[in-house]
C-alpha cells in the first residue's frame, strides 16, 4: 500500500511550522509532551462527572498538533455541537444536543474480538492508556452535502488496532455503537436497525489518517458528538465515522453497515466522498460549509486524494461507491 507522506499535502493545508513548533515548545515546557491519553484524563473531574447536565467541558492536556491538520477556518464549536446526525438521540439535527445531556458515558468498556490474538473487554482507560493525544484538524463532509472543519483530539486507529494483534484472517474491522434505549432514547424508535454498525477494510483502518477521537476543540467529546469514543475517517462521508463505540471486531467477511443495510443503492460500503457519484436524490458536486451561505466545490476524497487514492487503485469507484 502506497502511503503518501505528510509533505504531499498542499502547502495551504498544512499548519504553519512556526505555530506547530511554538505549540510543541509550550507543551514541552509544561512537561506534557508524550503524556498518555489515560494519564491525561485521569486527573480531570470530567472523567467522572462532567457529562452530567450543565457540566463544563474540561480541557484535554498534552495534545500535539498533527502535521496532517488543515489550516482552514474552523467551524464554530456551537455549530459543530448542535447540528448533528446521531439518531440514537433523535432524527432532527437539534435532537442530539437536546436529548443527550443526561447521557453519562461512564463506566465504559470496549469489547475487542474476532480474528486477533488479544481479544478481551477493556475498560476505557486501559484501552486509551498507551496512546498520546493528537489534535487533527479535519474536514468533515456529510452525505447530505454539508460540511464542517473540526479540530479532533485523539490518536491513530491503526496504532490502537495493532495492539490486539489481528491475524492474517482479519480482512475488515467492524464497529458497534452502544445499544441502550434507556440511555439513548432515539433507539426506542425503529428508524434504524440497532445497534448502529460500521466497517472498514483493513488497509483503510490502518491508514494514518484514520483516527479514534476522544475530544474536539481541545476538550472532551460532547455527548451529542459521540462521547466517549468515536471514529473519524475524513475521506469518507460522515456517517462512516461511528460514535460511542463499544465493540471492535476483526472479521474475514465484509461487515454489515447500518446505512448500507437500510438502502444499499444509496449508501455503499465504502462511502468515499466522490463528487462524480451523486446520491440518488441529490448532487454531490457541491457542499455547504456550515456557517457559510455560498456552496463550494466538493473535492475528491474530501481533499485527501493525495493520501488515500492509492487504497482504491484499479477499483471502479462508481461500482464500489
C-alpha positions, 0 to 999 in steps of 0.5 A: 500500500502506497502511503503518501507522506505528510509533505504531499499535502498542499502547502495551504493545508498544512499548519504553519511550522512556526505555530506547530513548533511554538505549540510543541515548545509550550507543551514541552515546557509544561512537561506534557509532551508524550503524556498518555491519553489515560494519564491525561484524563485521569486527573480531570473531574470530567472523567467522572462527572462532567457529562452530567447536565450543565457540566463544563467541558474540561480541557484535554492536556498534552495534545500535539498538533498533527502535521496532517491538520488543515489550516482552514477556518474552523467551524464554530464549536456551537455549530459543530455541537448542535447540528448533528446526525446521531439518531440514537438521540433523535432524527432532527439535527437539534435532537442530539444536543437536546436529548443527550445531556443526561447521557453519562458515558461512564463506566465504559468498556470496549469489547475487542474480538474476532480474528486477533490474538488479544481479544478481551473487554477493556475498560476505557482507560486501559484501552486509551492508556498507551496512546498520546493525544493528537489534535487533527484538524479535519474536514468533515463532509456529510452525505447530505452535502454539508460540511464542517472543519473540526479540530479532533483530539485523539490518536491513530486507529491503526496504532490502537488496532495493532495492539490486539494483534489481528491475524492474517484472517482479519480482512475488515474491522467492524464497529458497534455503537452502544445499544441502550434505549434507556440511555439513548432514547432515539433507539426506542424508535425503529428508524434504524436497525440497532445497534448502529454498525460500521466497517472498514477494510483493513488497509483503510483502518490502518491508514494514518489518517484514520483516527479514534477521537476522544475530544474536539476543540481541545476538550472532551467529546460532547455527548451529542458528538459521540462521547466517549469514543468515536471514529473519524475517517475524513475521506469518507462521508460522515456517517462512516465515522461511528460514535460511542463505540463499544465493540471492535471486531476483526472479521474475514467477511465484509461487515454489515453497515447500518446505512448500507443495510437500510438502502444499499443503492444509496449508501455503499460500503465504502462511502468515499466522498466522490463528487462524480457519484451523486446520491440518488436524490441529490448532487454531490458536486457541491457542499455547504460549509456550515456557517457559510451561505455560498456552496463550494466545490466538493473535492475528491476524497474530501481533499485527501486524494493525495493520501488515500487514492492509492487504497482504491487503485484499479477499483471502479469507484462508481461500482464500489461507491 
